[in-house]
């Protein structure tokens, strides 16, 4: 039976289902897991291993942790002696240099959570939702030195629901990543891999998101743009606005078609918090004041009645 010697590179919980697939696949001999070093975490700031390392240790898989795999000549030499067939890379947080890319016989396969060449970069899940896409998926590409630019060897599209959040899509895609890799392994076993170059004319990017990207400006955005931002950035980094200079986290919204407000205008009606966007009125159905627990607008409205006429939304 054909067996491939494989190295897996990954770090967060997103990578664990794919690692689990490799560990249990009858045609895979998992030689090493490479991951980032342990980091301080929690209130006590005790060192905590990445989820991939925790899985590897509990399953007695050899682990190598490093800030930069390209600067580990002794370990690279060890890998060269292992006769590695291919690497699988998923959410590793490191670029692979030429020496590492050329080490395995068949190269390195990177799993990316978009339909490449769309959304190259760190945040493809969120950008698919931010842009209101109806379809996304998983792509596997043969790695080159340019980010997410290698030839495609497998992809699997999935539909996106209009109400789906970033967290929900994240969960679906981390499972889809493992299923797509399983399909590629079947192709490798059967010597039936199809290689397709990416169309550089269709490239778009999904750069790393920052907390400030969650700022909703009601006077500048349409309802659909606000809707997509709220769901795309849930749970992280979250969306917010400022109410009289106080930061308010926006967790859930809905359209309120029976009232027409000007962009950025604030109004309390029947204990509902309403704000005008460029084209429609938005109801903030679930929100959170700084230092408080999340609550409905109905609960918060009572405390705002006295200052309704002086509230400014930014």
PEPEKA-V159716 format. One record per residue. N is the residue number from 1. RES is the residue in one small letter. PSI is psi in radians with two decimals (none if undefined). OMEGA is omega in degrees with one decimal (* if undefined). D_LAST is the distance of its C-alpha to the last C-alpha in whole Angstrom. Layout:
n=N res=RES psi=PSI omega=OMEGA d_last=D_LAST
n=N res=RES psi=PSI omega=OMEGA d_last=D_LAST
//
This chain:
n=1 res=x psi=2.29 omega=-179.9 d_last=64
n=2 res=x psi=2.27 omega=177.0 d_last=61
n=3 res=x psi=2.36 omega=-179.7 d_last=59
n=4 res=x psi=2.35 omega=171.3 d_last=56
n=5 res=x psi=2.09 omega=-170.0 d_last=56
n=6 res=x psi=2.52 omega=170.9 d_last=52
n=7 res=x psi=2.36 omega=178.7 d_last=49
n=8 res=x psi=2.31 omega=177.2 d_last=46
n=9 res=x psi=2.09 omega=-180.0 d_last=43
n=10 res=x psi=2.98 omega=-176.1 d_last=39
n=11 res=x psi=-1.01 omega=-169.6 d_last=37
n=12 res=x psi=-3.12 omega=178.5 d_last=35
n=13 res=x psi=-0.48 omega=178.6 d_last=35
n=14 res=x psi=-0.56 omega=-175.4 d_last=35
n=15 res=x psi=-0.24 omega=-170.4 d_last=38
n=16 res=x psi=-0.78 omega=178.5 d_last=40
n=17 res=x psi=-0.65 omega=178.6 d_last=41
n=18 res=x psi=-0.72 omega=175.5 d_last=42
n=19 res=x psi=-0.72 omega=179.4 d_last=44
n=20 res=x psi=-0.69 omega=176.2 d_last=46
n=21 res=x psi=-0.84 omega=-179.8 d_last=47
n=22 res=x psi=-0.72 omega=-177.5 d_last=49
n=23 res=x psi=-0.49 omega=-175.7 d_last=50
n=24 res=x psi=0.03 omega=-177.8 d_last=52
n=25 res=x psi=2.27 omega=-176.0 d_last=53
n=26 res=x psi=-0.32 omega=-178.2 d_last=57
n=27 res=x psi=0.17 omega=-177.6 d_last=57
n=28 res=x psi=2.26 omega=170.6 d_last=54
n=29 res=x psi=1.70 omega=-173.9 d_last=56
n=30 res=x psi=1.87 omega=-172.7 d_last=52
n=31 res=x psi=-0.75 omega=-177.7 d_last=54
n=32 res=x psi=2.68 omega=164.2 d_last=50
n=33 res=x psi=2.23 omega=177.4 d_last=47
n=34 res=x psi=2.31 omega=-176.7 d_last=45
n=35 res=x psi=3.09 omega=177.3 d_last=41
n=36 res=x psi=2.82 omega=178.0 d_last=39
n=37 res=x psi=2.86 omega=173.0 d_last=40
n=38 res=x psi=2.61 omega=-179.4 d_last=39
n=39 res=x psi=2.65 omega=172.4 d_last=36
n=40 res=x psi=2.45 omega=-177.8 d_last=35
n=41 res=x psi=2.71 omega=176.0 d_last=33
n=42 res=x psi=-3.14 omega=-177.2 d_last=33
n=43 res=x psi=-0.62 omega=-179.6 d_last=33
n=44 res=x psi=-0.11 omega=180.0 d_last=36
n=45 res=x psi=0.66 omega=174.4 d_last=35
n=46 res=x psi=2.62 omega=179.9 d_last=38
n=47 res=x psi=2.34 omega=179.6 d_last=39
n=48 res=x psi=2.35 omega=179.7 d_last=39
n=49 res=x psi=2.61 omega=172.3 d_last=40
n=50 res=x psi=2.65 omega=179.6 d_last=38
n=51 res=x psi=-0.64 omega=178.5 d_last=39
n=52 res=x psi=-0.71 omega=179.7 d_last=41
n=53 res=x psi=-0.71 omega=177.8 d_last=43
n=54 res=x psi=-0.77 omega=178.3 d_last=43
n=55 res=x psi=-0.80 omega=-177.7 d_last=44
n=56 res=x psi=-0.79 omega=-179.4 d_last=47
n=57 res=x psi=-0.71 omega=-178.5 d_last=48
n=58 res=x psi=-0.29 omega=179.4 d_last=49
n=59 res=x psi=0.25 omega=174.2 d_last=51
n=60 res=x psi=0.71 omega=174.2 d_last=53
n=61 res=x psi=2.40 omega=178.9 d_last=51
n=62 res=x psi=2.37 omega=-176.6 d_last=52
n=63 res=x psi=2.45 omega=171.3 d_last=48
n=64 res=x psi=2.13 omega=-178.3 d_last=48
n=65 res=x psi=2.34 omega=-177.4 d_last=44
n=66 res=x psi=2.67 omega=173.6 d_last=43
n=67 res=x psi=-0.45 omega=-176.4 d_last=40
n=68 res=x psi=1.78 omega=-177.4 d_last=42
n=69 res=x psi=-0.46 omega=-177.9 d_last=45
n=70 res=x psi=-0.28 omega=-178.7 d_last=46
n=71 res=x psi=0.56 omega=-179.3 d_last=47
n=72 res=x psi=1.24 omega=-173.4 d_last=49
n=73 res=x psi=-0.65 omega=-179.1 d_last=53
n=74 res=x psi=-0.74 omega=-179.9 d_last=55
n=75 res=x psi=-0.66 omega=177.1 d_last=53
n=76 res=x psi=-0.70 omega=176.5 d_last=53
n=77 res=x psi=-0.68 omega=177.2 d_last=56
n=78 res=x psi=-0.75 omega=179.3 d_last=57
n=79 res=x psi=-0.65 omega=179.8 d_last=55
n=80 res=x psi=-0.60 omega=179.6 d_last=57
n=81 res=x psi=-0.26 omega=-177.1 d_last=60
n=82 res=x psi=-0.13 omega=179.7 d_last=58
n=83 res=x psi=1.04 omega=-177.9 d_last=59
n=84 res=x psi=2.35 omega=177.1 d_last=55
n=85 res=x psi=-0.83 omega=176.3 d_last=55
n=86 res=x psi=2.76 omega=171.6 d_last=51
n=87 res=x psi=2.59 omega=166.2 d_last=48
n=88 res=x psi=2.22 omega=-175.2 d_last=45
n=89 res=x psi=2.23 omega=177.8 d_last=41
n=90 res=x psi=2.02 omega=178.0 d_last=38
n=91 res=x psi=0.92 omega=-175.0 d_last=35
n=92 res=x psi=-0.51 omega=-180.0 d_last=37
n=93 res=x psi=0.35 omega=173.9 d_last=35
n=94 res=x psi=2.58 omega=171.4 d_last=37
n=95 res=x psi=2.52 omega=176.6 d_last=39
n=96 res=x psi=2.22 omega=177.4 d_last=43
n=97 res=x psi=3.06 omega=-174.7 d_last=45
n=98 res=x psi=-0.72 omega=-176.8 d_last=48
n=99 res=x psi=-0.72 omega=179.3 d_last=50
n=100 res=x psi=-0.74 omega=179.9 d_last=49
n=101 res=x psi=-0.60 omega=-176.8 d_last=48
n=102 res=x psi=-0.05 omega=-175.6 d_last=52
n=103 res=x psi=-0.89 omega=-178.6 d_last=53
n=104 res=x psi=2.62 omega=-177.4 d_last=53
n=105 res=x psi=-0.78 omega=-175.0 d_last=56
n=106 res=x psi=0.11 omega=178.1 d_last=53
n=107 res=x psi=-2.86 omega=-176.2 d_last=50
n=108 res=x psi=2.30 omega=179.7 d_last=47
n=109 res=x psi=2.16 omega=178.0 d_last=45
n=110 res=x psi=2.30 omega=177.5 d_last=41
n=111 res=x psi=2.18 omega=-174.9 d_last=39
n=112 res=x psi=2.43 omega=-173.4 d_last=36
n=113 res=x psi=0.99 omega=166.1 d_last=33
n=114 res=x psi=2.99 omega=175.3 d_last=33
n=115 res=x psi=1.57 omega=-177.7 d_last=35
n=116 res=x psi=2.55 omega=13.6 d_last=36
n=117 res=x psi=0.23 omega=178.2 d_last=36
n=118 res=x psi=2.35 omega=173.0 d_last=32
n=119 res=x psi=0.91 omega=167.2 d_last=30
n=120 res=x psi=2.47 omega=177.3 d_last=32
n=121 res=x psi=-2.86 omega=-165.4 d_last=30
n=122 res=x psi=-0.34 omega=-170.9 d_last=28
n=123 res=x psi=0.90 omega=-176.7 d_last=26
n=124 res=x psi=-0.55 omega=-179.0 d_last=28
n=125 res=x psi=-0.84 omega=-177.6 d_last=27
n=126 res=x psi=-0.67 omega=-177.4 d_last=23
n=127 res=x psi=-0.55 omega=175.0 d_last=24
n=128 res=x psi=-0.70 omega=179.1 d_last=26
n=129 res=x psi=-0.71 omega=177.8 d_last=23
n=130 res=x psi=-0.65 omega=-177.1 d_last=20
n=131 res=x psi=0.07 omega=176.3 d_last=23
n=132 res=x psi=0.45 omega=-179.8 d_last=24
n=133 res=x psi=2.57 omega=177.1 d_last=27
n=134 res=x psi=-0.21 omega=-178.3 d_last=30
n=135 res=x psi=2.47 omega=168.4 d_last=32
n=136 res=x psi=-2.68 omega=178.9 d_last=32
n=137 res=x psi=-2.88 omega=179.5 d_last=35
n=138 res=x psi=2.35 omega=173.9 d_last=37
n=139 res=x psi=2.52 omega=170.8 d_last=39
n=140 res=x psi=2.21 omega=-177.3 d_last=42
n=141 res=x psi=2.59 omega=177.0 d_last=42
n=142 res=x psi=2.04 omega=-168.7 d_last=45
n=143 res=x psi=2.45 omega=170.7 d_last=44
n=144 res=x psi=3.11 omega=-175.9 d_last=44
n=145 res=x psi=-0.43 omega=178.0 d_last=42
n=146 res=x psi=2.38 omega=-172.6 d_last=40
n=147 res=x psi=2.12 omega=172.7 d_last=37
n=148 res=x psi=0.50 omega=-171.9 d_last=37
n=149 res=x psi=0.02 omega=-175.5 d_last=39
n=150 res=x psi=2.93 omega=178.9 d_last=43
n=151 res=x psi=2.49 omega=-179.8 d_last=45
n=152 res=x psi=2.39 omega=177.5 d_last=44
n=153 res=x psi=-0.24 omega=178.8 d_last=46
n=154 res=x psi=2.50 omega=168.8 d_last=45
n=155 res=x psi=2.76 omega=179.1 d_last=42
n=156 res=x psi=1.88 omega=179.3 d_last=41
n=157 res=x psi=2.63 omega=170.5 d_last=38
n=158 res=x psi=2.62 omega=178.5 d_last=36
n=159 res=x psi=2.61 omega=178.1 d_last=34
n=160 res=x psi=2.28 omega=174.3 d_last=31
n=161 res=x psi=2.59 omega=179.2 d_last=30
n=162 res=x psi=-0.44 omega=-178.8 d_last=26
n=163 res=x psi=0.00 omega=-175.4 d_last=25
n=164 res=x psi=2.40 omega=179.2 d_last=26
n=165 res=x psi=2.96 omega=176.9 d_last=24
n=166 res=x psi=-0.72 omega=179.7 d_last=24
n=167 res=x psi=-0.69 omega=179.9 d_last=26
n=168 res=x psi=-0.76 omega=-180.0 d_last=29
n=169 res=x psi=-0.64 omega=175.1 d_last=29
n=170 res=x psi=-0.83 omega=-178.4 d_last=30
n=171 res=x psi=-0.75 omega=179.8 d_last=33
n=172 res=x psi=-0.72 omega=-175.7 d_last=34
n=173 res=x psi=-0.51 omega=178.3 d_last=34
n=174 res=x psi=-0.50 omega=174.5 d_last=36
n=175 res=x psi=-0.68 omega=178.8 d_last=39
n=176 res=x psi=-0.56 omega=177.7 d_last=39
n=177 res=x psi=-0.77 omega=179.1 d_last=39
n=178 res=x psi=-0.73 omega=-179.8 d_last=42
n=179 res=x psi=-0.68 omega=-179.5 d_last=44
n=180 res=x psi=-0.70 omega=176.0 d_last=43
n=181 res=x psi=-0.68 omega=178.1 d_last=45
n=182 res=x psi=-0.71 omega=177.3 d_last=48
n=183 res=x psi=-0.70 omega=178.5 d_last=48
n=184 res=x psi=-0.73 omega=179.1 d_last=49
n=185 res=x psi=-0.69 omega=175.8 d_last=51
n=186 res=x psi=-0.75 omega=176.8 d_last=53
n=187 res=x psi=-0.70 omega=179.6 d_last=53
n=188 res=x psi=-0.71 omega=178.3 d_last=54
n=189 res=x psi=-0.69 omega=-176.5 d_last=57
n=190 res=x psi=0.13 omega=-176.1 d_last=58
n=191 res=x psi=0.83 omega=-172.8 d_last=58
n=192 res=x psi=0.64 omega=-178.9 d_last=56
n=193 res=x psi=2.24 omega=176.5 d_last=53
n=194 res=x psi=2.23 omega=-177.3 d_last=51
n=195 res=x psi=2.21 omega=-178.3 d_last=49
n=196 res=x psi=2.07 omega=176.8 d_last=47
n=197 res=x psi=2.55 omega=175.7 d_last=45
n=198 res=x psi=2.56 omega=177.2 d_last=42
n=199 res=x psi=1.87 omega=-176.4 d_last=41
n=200 res=x psi=-0.35 omega=178.5 d_last=39
n=201 res=x psi=-0.25 omega=-177.4 d_last=38
n=202 res=x psi=0.22 omega=-175.9 d_last=36
n=203 res=x psi=2.37 omega=167.2 d_last=34
n=204 res=x psi=2.92 omega=-171.1 d_last=30
n=205 res=x psi=2.67 omega=178.9 d_last=28
n=206 res=x psi=1.38 omega=-176.1 d_last=26
n=207 res=x psi=2.88 omega=-179.6 d_last=25
n=208 res=x psi=2.36 omega=178.2 d_last=24
n=209 res=x psi=2.61 omega=177.1 d_last=20
n=210 res=x psi=2.83 omega=-178.3 d_last=18
n=211 res=x psi=-0.67 omega=-177.5 d_last=16
n=212 res=x psi=-0.28 omega=176.5 d_last=13
n=213 res=x psi=-0.27 omega=179.9 d_last=14
n=214 res=x psi=0.02 omega=-178.7 d_last=13
n=215 res=x psi=2.07 omega=178.4 d_last=9
n=216 res=x psi=2.20 omega=178.8 d_last=8
n=217 res=x psi=1.66 omega=-172.8 d_last=6
n=218 res=x psi=-0.57 omega=-177.6 d_last=8
n=219 res=x psi=-0.18 omega=-175.7 d_last=8
n=220 res=x psi=-0.26 omega=-171.5 d_last=10
n=221 res=x psi=2.64 omega=174.0 d_last=12
n=222 res=x psi=2.89 omega=178.6 d_last=15
n=223 res=x psi=-0.78 omega=-178.1 d_last=16
n=224 res=x psi=-0.69 omega=179.0 d_last=18
n=225 res=x psi=-0.71 omega=178.4 d_last=16
n=226 res=x psi=-0.78 omega=178.7 d_last=14
n=227 res=x psi=-0.82 omega=-178.1 d_last=17
n=228 res=x psi=-0.62 omega=179.6 d_last=19
n=229 res=x psi=-0.75 omega=-179.5 d_last=16
n=230 res=x psi=-0.79 omega=-177.4 d_last=16
n=231 res=x psi=-0.60 omega=-178.5 d_last=20
n=232 res=x psi=-0.67 omega=-173.7 d_last=20
n=233 res=x psi=0.30 omega=175.7 d_last=19
n=234 res=x psi=2.09 omega=14.1 d_last=20
n=235 res=x psi=-0.27 omega=-176.7 d_last=22
n=236 res=x psi=2.45 omega=1.2 d_last=21
n=237 res=x psi=0.05 omega=-178.3 d_last=18
n=238 res=x psi=2.83 omega=179.2 d_last=16
n=239 res=x psi=2.69 omega=-175.1 d_last=13
n=240 res=x psi=2.87 omega=167.8 d_last=10
n=241 res=x psi=3.13 omega=177.2 d_last=6
n=242 res=x psi=2.23 omega=178.6 d_last=5
n=243 res=x psi=1.87 omega=-173.0 d_last=7
n=244 res=x psi=0.84 omega=176.8 d_last=8
n=245 res=x psi=-0.04 omega=176.7 d_last=8
n=246 res=x psi=2.31 omega=-177.3 d_last=10
n=247 res=x psi=2.28 omega=178.7 d_last=9
n=248 res=x psi=2.14 omega=177.0 d_last=10
n=249 res=x psi=2.27 omega=-179.0 d_last=13
n=250 res=x psi=2.02 omega=-174.2 d_last=13
n=251 res=x psi=-0.74 omega=178.5 d_last=17
n=252 res=x psi=2.54 omega=177.9 d_last=18
n=253 res=x psi=2.97 omega=170.3 d_last=17
n=254 res=x psi=2.78 omega=174.7 d_last=19
n=255 res=x psi=2.48 omega=177.8 d_last=19
n=256 res=x psi=1.52 omega=-167.4 d_last=20
n=257 res=x psi=-0.26 omega=-173.9 d_last=22
n=258 res=x psi=-0.13 omega=179.6 d_last=23
n=259 res=x psi=2.34 omega=177.6 d_last=20
n=260 res=x psi=2.07 omega=178.6 d_last=19
n=261 res=x psi=2.67 omega=174.4 d_last=15
n=262 res=x psi=2.71 omega=178.8 d_last=14
n=263 res=x psi=2.17 omega=179.3 d_last=11
n=264 res=x psi=-0.07 omega=-179.1 d_last=8
n=265 res=x psi=2.40 omega=-178.9 d_last=10
n=266 res=x psi=2.45 omega=178.4 d_last=11
n=267 res=x psi=2.43 omega=169.7 d_last=14
n=268 res=x psi=2.25 omega=178.6 d_last=17
n=269 res=x psi=2.10 omega=-178.7 d_last=20
n=270 res=x psi=0.74 omega=179.5 d_last=23
n=271 res=x psi=0.41 omega=175.2 d_last=21
n=272 res=x psi=2.42 omega=178.6 d_last=19
n=273 res=x psi=2.04 omega=-175.5 d_last=15
n=274 res=x psi=2.46 omega=177.0 d_last=14
n=275 res=x psi=2.41 omega=178.4 d_last=11
n=276 res=x psi=2.37 omega=170.8 d_last=12
n=277 res=x psi=-2.98 omega=-178.9 d_last=12
n=278 res=x psi=-0.55 omega=-173.9 d_last=14
n=279 res=x psi=-0.36 omega=-176.0 d_last=17
n=280 res=x psi=2.93 omega=176.2 d_last=17
n=281 res=x psi=2.36 omega=-176.9 d_last=16
n=282 res=x psi=2.31 omega=170.4 d_last=14
n=283 res=x psi=2.24 omega=176.1 d_last=16
n=284 res=x psi=1.67 omega=-172.4 d_last=14
n=285 res=x psi=-0.50 omega=178.8 d_last=18
n=286 res=x psi=2.17 omega=-175.7 d_last=18
n=287 res=x psi=3.02 omega=-174.5 d_last=15
n=288 res=x psi=2.10 omega=174.1 d_last=16
n=289 res=x psi=2.70 omega=178.4 d_last=15
n=290 res=x psi=2.26 omega=177.5 d_last=15
n=291 res=x psi=0.05 omega=-178.6 d_last=19
n=292 res=x psi=2.94 omega=175.9 d_last=20
n=293 res=x psi=2.73 omega=175.5 d_last=21
n=294 res=x psi=2.51 omega=178.4 d_last=20
n=295 res=x psi=2.88 omega=177.3 d_last=20
n=296 res=x psi=2.78 omega=176.5 d_last=20
n=297 res=x psi=-0.52 omega=179.3 d_last=18
n=298 res=x psi=-0.74 omega=179.8 d_last=21
n=299 res=x psi=-0.62 omega=-176.7 d_last=22
n=300 res=x psi=-0.44 omega=-172.7 d_last=18
n=301 res=x psi=-0.66 omega=-178.1 d_last=18
n=302 res=x psi=-0.67 omega=-178.9 d_last=21
n=303 res=x psi=-0.19 omega=-177.7 d_last=19
n=304 res=x psi=-0.17 omega=-174.8 d_last=16
n=305 res=x psi=-0.70 omega=-174.5 d_last=19
n=306 res=x psi=-0.40 omega=-176.0 d_last=19
n=307 res=x psi=0.27 omega=-174.1 d_last=16
n=308 res=x psi=-0.76 omega=-174.7 d_last=15
n=309 res=x psi=-0.24 omega=-177.5 d_last=15
n=310 res=x psi=0.05 omega=-176.8 d_last=13
n=311 res=x psi=2.29 omega=176.5 d_last=10
n=312 res=x psi=2.28 omega=179.6 d_last=7
n=313 res=x psi=2.25 omega=176.1 d_last=4
n=314 res=x psi=none omega=* d_last=0
//
